[in-house]
């Protein structure tokens, strides 16, 4: 399998920005930074009871090559219609990201 064929999942990276509302209050909105092809690998899943409610966690590892800008702690990834929080990342020629939903 060629290296490029591993990057077969479409993801969108978004950054949180604060905007001022009509009444002067601040609200957080998510702005798309870029969309790219990535390798998304499930790392683990868990289910637990929290305050009487069942909570599911999904952990993924993401690897991406092309990007317009580098990601930071204020970013999240949209994958498969779900938003994922970044747990950690390294940036070299390839960006490696750990994320959770």
Biopython code that builds the backbone (N, CA, C, O; Angstrom):
import numpy as np
from Bio.PDB.StructureBuilder import StructureBuilder

atoms = [
    (1, "UNK", "N", (0.854, -1.174, 0.000)),
    (1, "UNK", "CA", (0.000, 0.000, 0.000)),
    (1, "UNK", "C", (0.899, 1.237, 0.000)),
    (1, "UNK", "O", (1.855, 1.331, 0.771)),
    (2, "UNK", "N", (0.579, 2.157, -0.860)),
    (2, "UNK", "CA", (1.388, 3.369, -0.932)),
    (2, "UNK", "C", (1.107, 4.263, 0.271)),
    (2, "UNK", "O", (0.048, 4.171, 0.892)),
    (3, "UNK", "N", (2.042, 5.107, 0.584)),
    (3, "UNK", "CA", (1.925, 5.985, 1.742)),
    (3, "UNK", "C", (0.718, 6.910, 1.644)),
    (3, "UNK", "O", (0.035, 7.135, 2.643)),
    (4, "UNK", "N", (0.447, 7.445, 0.473)),
    (4, "UNK", "CA", (-0.650, 8.403, 0.309)),
    (4, "UNK", "C", (-2.016, 7.749, 0.474)),
    (4, "UNK", "O", (-2.967, 8.421, 0.871)),
    (5, "UNK", "N", (-2.140, 6.457, 0.181)),
    (5, "UNK", "CA", (-3.448, 5.815, 0.298)),
    (5, "UNK", "C", (-3.885, 5.652, 1.749)),
    (5, "UNK", "O", (-5.050, 5.353, 2.009)),
    (6, "UNK", "N", (-2.963, 5.845, 2.706)),
    (6, "UNK", "CA", (-3.340, 5.801, 4.128)),
    (6, "UNK", "C", (-4.148, 7.023, 4.521)),
    (6, "UNK", "O", (-4.920, 6.965, 5.478)),
    (7, "UNK", "N", (-3.990, 8.123, 3.809)),
    (7, "UNK", "CA", (-4.685, 9.372, 4.129)),
    (7, "UNK", "C", (-6.020, 9.382, 3.388)),
    (7, "UNK", "O", (-6.171, 10.042, 2.360)),
    (8, "UNK", "N", (-6.991, 8.633, 3.934)),
    (8, "UNK", "CA", (-8.247, 8.420, 3.222)),
    (8, "UNK", "C", (-9.476, 8.927, 3.977)),
    (8, "UNK", "O", (-10.601, 8.617, 3.585)),
    (9, "UNK", "N", (-9.288, 9.690, 5.040)),
    (9, "UNK", "CA", (-10.400, 10.261, 5.803)),
    (9, "UNK", "C", (-10.355, 11.774, 5.693)),
    (9, "UNK", "O", (-9.284, 12.379, 5.754)),
    (10, "UNK", "N", (-11.525, 12.383, 5.531)),
    (10, "UNK", "CA", (-11.631, 13.834, 5.389)),
    (10, "UNK", "C", (-11.905, 14.437, 6.763)),
    (10, "UNK", "O", (-12.863, 14.045, 7.430)),
    (11, "UNK", "N", (-11.074, 15.385, 7.192)),
    (11, "UNK", "CA", (-11.272, 16.064, 8.476)),
    (11, "UNK", "C", (-11.272, 17.572, 8.254)),
    (11, "UNK", "O", (-10.717, 18.066, 7.273)),
    (12, "UNK", "N", (-11.890, 18.285, 9.165)),
    (12, "UNK", "CA", (-11.871, 19.750, 9.165)),
    (12, "UNK", "C", (-11.316, 20.205, 10.506)),
    (12, "UNK", "O", (-11.752, 19.736, 11.558)),
    (13, "UNK", "N", (-10.370, 21.106, 10.468)),
    (13, "UNK", "CA", (-9.794, 21.681, 11.693)),
    (13, "UNK", "C", (-10.439, 23.043, 11.904)),
    (13, "UNK", "O", (-10.482, 23.875, 10.998)),
    (14, "UNK", "N", (-10.937, 23.254, 13.113)),
    (14, "UNK", "CA", (-11.582, 24.514, 13.463)),
    (14, "UNK", "C", (-10.865, 25.149, 14.648)),
    (14, "UNK", "O", (-10.266, 24.453, 15.467)),
    (15, "UNK", "N", (-10.930, 26.477, 14.733)),
    (15, "UNK", "CA", (-10.342, 27.223, 15.849)),
    (15, "UNK", "C", (-11.443, 28.027, 16.542)),
    (15, "UNK", "O", (-12.323, 28.588, 15.889)),
    (16, "UNK", "N", (-11.379, 28.072, 17.856)),
    (16, "UNK", "CA", (-12.326, 28.841, 18.648)),
    (16, "UNK", "C", (-11.954, 30.315, 18.604)),
    (16, "UNK", "O", (-10.800, 30.683, 18.821)),
    (17, "UNK", "N", (-12.938, 31.148, 18.323)),
    (17, "UNK", "CA", (-12.732, 32.591, 18.344)),
    (17, "UNK", "C", (-13.848, 33.236, 19.153)),
    (17, "UNK", "O", (-14.984, 32.761, 19.152)),
    (18, "UNK", "N", (-13.519, 34.311, 19.836)),
    (18, "UNK", "CA", (-14.523, 35.036, 20.601)),
    (18, "UNK", "C", (-15.060, 36.186, 19.767)),
    (18, "UNK", "O", (-14.304, 36.948, 19.165)),
    (19, "UNK", "N", (-16.379, 36.293, 19.746)),
    (19, "UNK", "CA", (-17.021, 37.392, 19.028)),
    (19, "UNK", "C", (-17.912, 38.153, 19.999)),
    (19, "UNK", "O", (-18.447, 37.589, 20.955)),
    (20, "UNK", "N", (-18.057, 39.431, 19.734)),
    (20, "UNK", "CA", (-18.901, 40.283, 20.555)),
    (20, "UNK", "C", (-20.318, 40.270, 19.995)),
    (20, "UNK", "O", (-20.533, 40.476, 18.801)),
    (21, "UNK", "N", (-21.277, 40.023, 20.881)),
    (21, "UNK", "CA", (-22.677, 40.025, 20.484)),
    (21, "UNK", "C", (-23.246, 41.426, 20.431)),
    (21, "UNK", "O", (-22.558, 42.402, 20.732)),
    (22, "UNK", "N", (-24.513, 41.519, 20.044)),
    (22, "UNK", "CA", (-25.178, 42.815, 19.933)),
    (22, "UNK", "C", (-25.265, 43.541, 21.273)),
    (22, "UNK", "O", (-25.257, 44.771, 21.319)),
    (23, "UNK", "N", (-25.348, 42.781, 22.355)),
    (23, "UNK", "CA", (-25.457, 43.400, 23.677)),
    (23, "UNK", "C", (-24.099, 43.613, 24.330)),
    (23, "UNK", "O", (-24.025, 44.097, 25.459)),
    (24, "UNK", "N", (-23.018, 43.253, 23.628)),
    (24, "UNK", "CA", (-21.673, 43.470, 24.152)),
    (24, "UNK", "C", (-21.054, 42.258, 24.819)),
    (24, "UNK", "O", (-19.873, 42.284, 25.165)),
    (25, "UNK", "N", (-21.830, 41.189, 25.008)),
    (25, "UNK", "CA", (-21.293, 39.976, 25.623)),
    (25, "UNK", "C", (-20.440, 39.185, 24.643)),
    (25, "UNK", "O", (-20.603, 39.294, 23.428)),
    (26, "UNK", "N", (-19.535, 38.395, 25.184)),
    (26, "UNK", "CA", (-18.664, 37.584, 24.347)),
    (26, "UNK", "C", (-19.238, 36.172, 24.200)),
    (26, "UNK", "O", (-19.796, 35.609, 25.142)),
    (27, "UNK", "N", (-19.091, 35.628, 23.021)),
    (27, "UNK", "CA", (-19.487, 34.240, 22.790)),
    (27, "UNK", "C", (-18.420, 33.557, 21.937)),
    (27, "UNK", "O", (-17.782, 34.187, 21.095)),
    (28, "UNK", "N", (-18.241, 32.272, 22.169)),
    (28, "UNK", "CA", (-17.271, 31.497, 21.399)),
    (28, "UNK", "C", (-17.932, 30.935, 20.153)),
    (28, "UNK", "O", (-19.026, 30.373, 20.215)),
    (29, "UNK", "N", (-17.266, 31.090, 19.035)),
    (29, "UNK", "CA", (-17.719, 30.487, 17.788)),
    (29, "UNK", "C", (-16.556, 29.707, 17.194)),
    (29, "UNK", "O", (-15.393, 30.000, 17.472)),
    (30, "UNK", "N", (-16.874, 28.721, 16.382)),
    (30, "UNK", "CA", (-15.852, 27.890, 15.742)),
    (30, "UNK", "C", (-15.747, 28.283, 14.276)),
    (30, "UNK", "O", (-16.749, 28.352, 13.564)),
    (31, "UNK", "N", (-14.523, 28.538, 13.837)),
    (31, "UNK", "CA", (-14.239, 28.943, 12.466)),
    (31, "UNK", "C", (-13.384, 27.871, 11.799)),
    (31, "UNK", "O", (-12.398, 27.411, 12.375)),
    (32, "UNK", "N", (-13.763, 27.474, 10.585)),
    (32, "UNK", "CA", (-12.969, 26.485, 9.851)),
    (32, "UNK", "C", (-11.619, 27.069, 9.478)),
    (32, "UNK", "O", (-11.541, 28.152, 8.897)),
    (33, "UNK", "N", (-10.540, 26.341, 9.817)),
    (33, "UNK", "CA", (-9.191, 26.736, 9.398)),
    (33, "UNK", "C", (-8.850, 26.095, 8.059)),
    (33, "UNK", "O", (-8.417, 26.768, 7.124)),
    (34, "UNK", "N", (-9.052, 24.785, 7.984)),
    (34, "UNK", "CA", (-8.779, 24.069, 6.740)),
    (34, "UNK", "C", (-9.393, 22.677, 6.800)),
    (34, "UNK", "O", (-9.709, 22.163, 7.873)),
    (35, "UNK", "N", (-9.553, 22.089, 5.639)),
    (35, "UNK", "CA", (-10.022, 20.717, 5.484)),
    (35, "UNK", "C", (-8.947, 19.964, 4.723)),
    (35, "UNK", "O", (-8.387, 20.476, 3.754)),
    (36, "UNK", "N", (-8.659, 18.743, 5.166)),
    (36, "UNK", "CA", (-7.607, 17.976, 4.503)),
    (36, "UNK", "C", (-7.870, 16.482, 4.638)),
    (36, "UNK", "O", (-8.755, 16.056, 5.380)),
    (37, "UNK", "N", (-7.088, 15.701, 3.911)),
    (37, "UNK", "CA", (-7.128, 14.251, 4.012)),
    (37, "UNK", "C", (-6.203, 13.833, 5.139)),
    (37, "UNK", "O", (-5.126, 14.405, 5.304)),
    (38, "UNK", "N", (-6.615, 12.834, 5.922)),
    (38, "UNK", "CA", (-5.829, 12.406, 7.068)),
    (38, "UNK", "C", (-5.960, 10.901, 7.268)),
    (38, "UNK", "O", (-6.877, 10.260, 6.755)),
    (39, "UNK", "N", (-5.033, 10.370, 8.016)),
    (39, "UNK", "CA", (-5.106, 8.991, 8.479)),
    (39, "UNK", "C", (-5.685, 9.044, 9.883)),
    (39, "UNK", "O", (-5.085, 9.653, 10.770)),
    (40, "UNK", "N", (-6.843, 8.418, 10.107)),
    (40, "UNK", "CA", (-7.512, 8.428, 11.403)),
    (40, "UNK", "C", (-7.562, 6.993, 11.915)),
    (40, "UNK", "O", (-8.145, 6.118, 11.276)),
    (41, "UNK", "N", (-6.946, 6.758, 13.071)),
    (41, "UNK", "CA", (-6.865, 5.415, 13.637)),
    (41, "UNK", "C", (-7.526, 5.399, 15.006)),
    (41, "UNK", "O", (-7.148, 6.181, 15.878)),
    (42, "UNK", "N", (-8.519, 4.511, 15.217)),
    (42, "UNK", "CA", (-9.101, 4.397, 16.558)),
    (42, "UNK", "C", (-8.046, 3.891, 17.536)),
    (42, "UNK", "O", (-7.369, 2.900, 17.261)),
    (43, "UNK", "N", (-7.903, 4.564, 18.674)),
    (43, "UNK", "CA", (-6.929, 4.145, 19.684)),
    (43, "UNK", "C", (-7.614, 3.343, 20.792)),
    (43, "UNK", "O", (-7.125, 2.285, 21.188)),
    (44, "UNK", "N", (-8.749, 3.850, 21.293)),
    (44, "UNK", "CA", (-9.499, 3.120, 22.318)),
    (44, "UNK", "C", (-10.879, 3.729, 22.477)),
    (44, "UNK", "O", (-11.144, 4.847, 22.035)),
    (45, "UNK", "N", (-11.737, 2.975, 23.111)),
    (45, "UNK", "CA", (-13.089, 3.444, 23.449)),
    (45, "UNK", "C", (-13.385, 3.016, 24.865)),
    (45, "UNK", "O", (-12.913, 1.976, 25.325)),
    (46, "UNK", "N", (-14.171, 3.826, 25.558)),
    (46, "UNK", "CA", (-14.549, 3.470, 26.921)),
    (46, "UNK", "C", (-15.965, 3.944, 27.204)),
    (46, "UNK", "O", (-16.493, 4.838, 26.541)),
    (47, "UNK", "N", (-16.560, 3.317, 28.207)),
    (47, "UNK", "CA", (-17.906, 3.672, 28.635)),
    (47, "UNK", "C", (-17.886, 3.681, 30.162)),
    (47, "UNK", "O", (-17.377, 2.751, 30.787)),
    (48, "UNK", "N", (-18.445, 4.742, 30.759)),
    (48, "UNK", "CA", (-18.479, 4.812, 32.216)),
    (48, "UNK", "C", (-19.728, 5.540, 32.680)),
    (48, "UNK", "O", (-20.385, 6.236, 31.906)),
    (49, "UNK", "N", (-20.038, 5.369, 33.933)),
    (49, "UNK", "CA", (-21.180, 6.022, 34.545)),
    (49, "UNK", "C", (-20.693, 7.273, 35.264)),
    (49, "UNK", "O", (-19.828, 7.194, 36.137)),
    (50, "UNK", "N", (-21.247, 8.428, 34.901)),
    (50, "UNK", "CA", (-20.846, 9.694, 35.486)),
    (50, "UNK", "C", (-22.101, 10.462, 35.882)),
    (50, "UNK", "O", (-22.897, 10.851, 35.028)),
    (51, "UNK", "N", (-22.267, 10.674, 37.174)),
    (51, "UNK", "CA", (-23.447, 11.375, 37.701)),
    (51, "UNK", "C", (-24.746, 10.767, 37.187)),
    (51, "UNK", "O", (-25.666, 11.483, 36.793)),
    (52, "UNK", "N", (-24.808, 9.449, 37.195)),
    (52, "UNK", "CA", (-26.020, 8.753, 36.791)),
    (52, "UNK", "C", (-26.255, 8.696, 35.292)),
    (52, "UNK", "O", (-27.325, 8.273, 34.853)),
    (53, "UNK", "N", (-25.299, 9.104, 34.515)),
    (53, "UNK", "CA", (-25.428, 9.116, 33.053)),
    (53, "UNK", "C", (-24.273, 8.318, 32.438)),
    (53, "UNK", "O", (-23.131, 8.434, 32.881)),
    (54, "UNK", "N", (-24.571, 7.520, 31.431)),
    (54, "UNK", "CA", (-23.540, 6.753, 30.752)),
    (54, "UNK", "C", (-22.795, 7.673, 29.787)),
    (54, "UNK", "O", (-23.407, 8.332, 28.946)),
    (55, "UNK", "N", (-21.471, 7.712, 29.916)),
    (55, "UNK", "CA", (-20.629, 8.582, 29.095)),
    (55, "UNK", "C", (-19.717, 7.701, 28.250)),
    (55, "UNK", "O", (-19.037, 6.815, 28.768)),
    (56, "UNK", "N", (-19.709, 7.955, 26.941)),
    (56, "UNK", "CA", (-18.851, 7.224, 26.020)),
    (56, "UNK", "C", (-17.682, 8.116, 25.617)),
    (56, "UNK", "O", (-17.873, 9.290, 25.301)),
    (57, "UNK", "N", (-16.483, 7.563, 25.628)),
    (57, "UNK", "CA", (-15.297, 8.279, 25.161)),
    (57, "UNK", "C", (-14.687, 7.511, 23.999)),
    (57, "UNK", "O", (-14.561, 6.287, 24.054)),
    (58, "UNK", "N", (-14.314, 8.219, 22.965)),
    (58, "UNK", "CA", (-13.630, 7.634, 21.817)),
    (58, "UNK", "C", (-12.307, 8.367, 21.647)),
    (58, "UNK", "O", (-12.278, 9.593, 21.544)),
    (59, "UNK", "N", (-11.218, 7.614, 21.618)),
    (59, "UNK", "CA", (-9.894, 8.204, 21.421)),
    (59, "UNK", "C", (-9.383, 7.811, 20.041)),
    (59, "UNK", "O", (-9.470, 6.648, 19.648)),
    (60, "UNK", "N", (-8.853, 8.781, 19.311)),
    (60, "UNK", "CA", (-8.321, 8.545, 17.966)),
    (60, "UNK", "C", (-6.929, 9.151, 17.849)),
    (60, "UNK", "O", (-6.584, 10.108, 18.543)),
    (61, "UNK", "N", (-6.148, 8.571, 16.961)),
    (61, "UNK", "CA", (-4.878, 9.163, 16.555)),
    (61, "UNK", "C", (-5.049, 9.630, 15.122)),
    (61, "UNK", "O", (-5.560, 8.893, 14.278)),
    (62, "UNK", "N", (-4.621, 10.859, 14.846)),
    (62, "UNK", "CA", (-4.785, 11.466, 13.527)),
    (62, "UNK", "C", (-3.413, 11.866, 12.998)),
    (62, "UNK", "O", (-2.590, 12.422, 13.724)),
    (63, "UNK", "N", (-3.186, 11.574, 11.728)),
    (63, "UNK", "CA", (-1.946, 11.985, 11.062)),
    (63, "UNK", "C", (-2.339, 12.713, 9.787)),
    (63, "UNK", "O", (-3.111, 12.194, 8.980)),
    (64, "UNK", "N", (-1.803, 13.926, 9.605)),
    (64, "UNK", "CA", (-2.122, 14.695, 8.404)),
    (64, "UNK", "C", (-0.850, 15.293, 7.821)),
    (64, "UNK", "O", (0.097, 15.599, 8.544)),
    (65, "UNK", "N", (-0.845, 15.453, 6.517)),
    (65, "UNK", "CA", (0.314, 16.023, 5.831)),
    (65, "UNK", "C", (0.093, 17.476, 5.477)),
    (65, "UNK", "O", (0.780, 18.363, 5.983)),
    (66, "UNK", "N", (-0.868, 17.714, 4.609)),
    (66, "UNK", "CA", (-1.061, 19.071, 4.100)),
    (66, "UNK", "C", (-1.912, 19.889, 5.054)),
    (66, "UNK", "O", (-2.897, 19.399, 5.607)),
    (67, "UNK", "N", (-1.520, 21.140, 5.238)),
    (67, "UNK", "CA", (-2.287, 22.041, 6.078)),
    (67, "UNK", "C", (-1.920, 23.480, 5.717)),
    (67, "UNK", "O", (-0.809, 23.760, 5.265)),
    (68, "UNK", "N", (-2.849, 24.356, 5.918)),
    (68, "UNK", "CA", (-2.633, 25.763, 5.612)),
    (68, "UNK", "C", (-1.889, 26.439, 6.751)),
    (68, "UNK", "O", (-1.008, 27.269, 6.527)),
    (69, "UNK", "N", (-2.250, 26.078, 7.968)),
    (69, "UNK", "CA", (-1.646, 26.658, 9.173)),
    (69, "UNK", "C", (-1.491, 25.556, 10.201)),
    (69, "UNK", "O", (-2.143, 24.517, 10.097)),
    (70, "UNK", "N", (-0.649, 25.763, 11.179)),
    (70, "UNK", "CA", (-0.476, 24.780, 12.230)),
    (70, "UNK", "C", (-1.597, 24.862, 13.244)),
    (70, "UNK", "O", (-2.166, 25.929, 13.470)),
    (71, "UNK", "N", (-1.909, 23.741, 13.849)),
    (71, "UNK", "CA", (-2.954, 23.694, 14.862)),
    (71, "UNK", "C", (-2.373, 24.089, 16.214)),
    (71, "UNK", "O", (-1.158, 24.076, 16.412)),
    (72, "UNK", "N", (-3.270, 24.442, 17.147)),
    (72, "UNK", "CA", (-2.852, 24.753, 18.512)),
    (72, "UNK", "C", (-3.933, 24.268, 19.471)),
    (72, "UNK", "O", (-4.885, 23.608, 19.056)),
    (73, "UNK", "N", (-3.786, 24.593, 20.747)),
    (73, "UNK", "CA", (-4.704, 24.094, 21.776)),
    (73, "UNK", "C", (-6.117, 24.654, 21.645)),
    (73, "UNK", "O", (-7.042, 24.108, 22.245)),
    (74, "UNK", "N", (-6.310, 25.727, 20.877)),
    (74, "UNK", "CA", (-7.638, 26.314, 20.685)),
    (74, "UNK", "C", (-8.390, 25.678, 19.520)),
    (74, "UNK", "O", (-9.440, 26.180, 19.119)),
    (75, "UNK", "N", (-7.872, 24.590, 18.976)),
    (75, "UNK", "CA", (-8.483, 23.951, 17.811)),
    (75, "UNK", "C", (-9.255, 22.696, 18.204)),
    (75, "UNK", "O", (-9.066, 22.140, 19.286)),
    (76, "UNK", "N", (-10.121, 22.271, 17.306)),
    (76, "UNK", "CA", (-10.794, 20.987, 17.413)),
    (76, "UNK", "C", (-10.875, 20.394, 16.017)),
    (76, "UNK", "O", (-10.662, 21.095, 15.027)),
    (77, "UNK", "N", (-11.181, 19.112, 15.936)),
    (77, "UNK", "CA", (-11.277, 18.427, 14.649)),
    (77, "UNK", "C", (-12.693, 17.906, 14.461)),
    (77, "UNK", "O", (-13.273, 17.296, 15.359)),
    (78, "UNK", "N", (-13.235, 18.156, 13.281)),
    (78, "UNK", "CA", (-14.527, 17.602, 12.898)),
    (78, "UNK", "C", (-14.246, 16.381, 12.029)),
    (78, "UNK", "O", (-13.600, 16.482, 10.986)),
    (79, "UNK", "N", (-14.735, 15.235, 12.469)),
    (79, "UNK", "CA", (-14.532, 13.978, 11.738)),
    (79, "UNK", "C", (-15.800, 13.146, 11.848)),
    (79, "UNK", "O", (-16.302, 12.908, 12.946)),
    (80, "UNK", "N", (-16.307, 12.713, 10.726)),
    (80, "UNK", "CA", (-17.513, 11.891, 10.720)),
    (80, "UNK", "C", (-18.722, 12.588, 11.303)),
    (80, "UNK", "O", (-19.605, 11.935, 11.859)),
    (81, "UNK", "N", (-18.776, 13.914, 11.182)),
    (81, "UNK", "CA", (-19.911, 14.670, 11.700)),
    (81, "UNK", "C", (-19.844, 14.966, 13.188)),
    (81, "UNK", "O", (-20.766, 15.572, 13.733)),
    (82, "UNK", "N", (-18.773, 14.552, 13.861)),
    (82, "UNK", "CA", (-18.604, 14.786, 15.293)),
    (82, "UNK", "C", (-17.421, 15.704, 15.553)),
    (82, "UNK", "O", (-16.453, 15.720, 14.793)),
    (83, "UNK", "N", (-17.511, 16.472, 16.642)),
    (83, "UNK", "CA", (-16.423, 17.364, 17.040)),
    (83, "UNK", "C", (-15.566, 16.658, 18.089)),
    (83, "UNK", "O", (-16.086, 16.066, 19.035)),
    (84, "UNK", "N", (-14.245, 16.729, 17.909)),
    (84, "UNK", "CA", (-13.307, 16.072, 18.806)),
    (84, "UNK", "C", (-12.350, 17.090, 19.416)),
    (84, "UNK", "O", (-11.823, 17.962, 18.725)),
    (85, "UNK", "N", (-12.136, 16.961, 20.719)),
    (85, "UNK", "CA", (-11.205, 17.806, 21.456)),
    (85, "UNK", "C", (-9.788, 17.269, 21.259)),
    (85, "UNK", "O", (-9.579, 16.056, 21.247)),
    (86, "UNK", "N", (-8.828, 18.156, 21.107)),
    (86, "UNK", "CA", (-7.437, 17.748, 20.965)),
    (86, "UNK", "C", (-6.840, 17.487, 22.349)),
    (86, "UNK", "O", (-6.962, 18.314, 23.253)),
    (87, "UNK", "N", (-6.196, 16.337, 22.503)),
    (87, "UNK", "CA", (-5.542, 16.006, 23.764)),
    (87, "UNK", "C", (-4.063, 16.344, 23.730)),
    (87, "UNK", "O", (-3.476, 16.687, 24.757)),
    (88, "UNK", "N", (-3.464, 16.249, 22.561)),
    (88, "UNK", "CA", (-2.058, 16.552, 22.406)),
    (88, "UNK", "C", (-1.685, 16.439, 20.948)),
    (88, "UNK", "O", (-2.378, 15.776, 20.177)),
    (89, "UNK", "N", (-0.590, 17.081, 20.560)),
    (89, "UNK", "CA", (-0.181, 17.029, 19.166)),
    (89, "UNK", "C", (1.294, 17.341, 19.039)),
    (89, "UNK", "O", (1.875, 18.025, 19.881)),
    (90, "UNK", "N", (1.891, 16.832, 17.976)),
    (90, "UNK", "CA", (3.263, 17.171, 17.607)),
    (90, "UNK", "C", (3.249, 17.639, 16.164)),
    (90, "UNK", "O", (2.514, 17.103, 15.335)),
    (91, "UNK", "N", (4.057, 18.632, 15.870)),
    (91, "UNK", "CA", (4.081, 19.208, 14.532)),
    (91, "UNK", "C", (5.490, 19.100, 13.967)),
    (91, "UNK", "O", (6.429, 19.704, 14.487)),
    (92, "UNK", "N", (5.624, 18.336, 12.910)),
    (92, "UNK", "CA", (6.856, 18.229, 12.121)),
    (92, "UNK", "C", (6.411, 18.334, 10.670)),
    (92, "UNK", "O", (5.521, 19.121, 10.350)),
    (93, "UNK", "N", (7.024, 17.547, 9.788)),
    (93, "UNK", "CA", (6.516, 17.461, 8.424)),
    (93, "UNK", "C", (5.128, 16.816, 8.433)),
    (93, "UNK", "O", (4.276, 17.136, 7.604)),
    (94, "UNK", "N", (4.922, 15.913, 9.374)),
    (94, "UNK", "CA", (3.630, 15.257, 9.570)),
    (94, "UNK", "C", (3.089, 15.724, 10.924)),
    (94, "UNK", "O", (3.835, 15.792, 11.900)),
    (95, "UNK", "N", (1.804, 16.043, 10.983)),
    (95, "UNK", "CA", (1.174, 16.441, 12.238)),
    (95, "UNK", "C", (0.507, 15.213, 12.844)),
    (95, "UNK", "O", (-0.310, 14.568, 12.186)),
    (96, "UNK", "N", (0.839, 14.882, 14.081)),
    (96, "UNK", "CA", (0.215, 13.788, 14.808)),
    (96, "UNK", "C", (-0.637, 14.373, 15.912)),
    (96, "UNK", "O", (-0.173, 15.219, 16.675)),
    (97, "UNK", "N", (-1.901, 13.924, 16.006)),
    (97, "UNK", "CA", (-2.856, 14.468, 16.947)),
    (97, "UNK", "C", (-3.523, 13.326, 17.703)),
    (97, "UNK", "O", (-3.860, 12.306, 17.102)),
    (98, "UNK", "N", (-3.718, 13.479, 19.009)),
    (98, "UNK", "CA", (-4.556, 12.603, 19.784)),
    (98, "UNK", "C", (-5.824, 13.382, 20.109)),
    (98, "UNK", "O", (-5.757, 14.532, 20.542)),
    (99, "UNK", "N", (-6.985, 12.753, 19.901)),
    (99, "UNK", "CA", (-8.238, 13.478, 20.122)),
    (99, "UNK", "C", (-9.253, 12.593, 20.812)),
    (99, "UNK", "O", (-9.155, 11.367, 20.759)),
    (100, "UNK", "N", (-10.237, 13.214, 21.466)),
    (100, "UNK", "CA", (-11.281, 12.523, 22.196)),
    (100, "UNK", "C", (-12.618, 13.195, 21.917)),
    (100, "UNK", "O", (-12.694, 14.396, 21.659)),
    (101, "UNK", "N", (-13.666, 12.383, 21.977)),
    (101, "UNK", "CA", (-15.018, 12.928, 21.869)),
    (101, "UNK", "C", (-15.755, 12.554, 23.118)),
    (101, "UNK", "O", (-16.927, 12.900, 23.270)),
]
sb = StructureBuilder()
sb.init_structure("model")
sb.init_model(0)
sb.init_chain("A")
sb.init_seg("    ")
for serial, (resi, resn, name, xyz) in enumerate(atoms, 1):
    if name == "N":
        sb.init_residue(resn, " ", resi, " ")
    sb.init_atom(name, np.array(xyz, "f"), 0.0, 1.0, " ", f" {name:<3s}", serial, name[0])
structure = sb.get_structure()
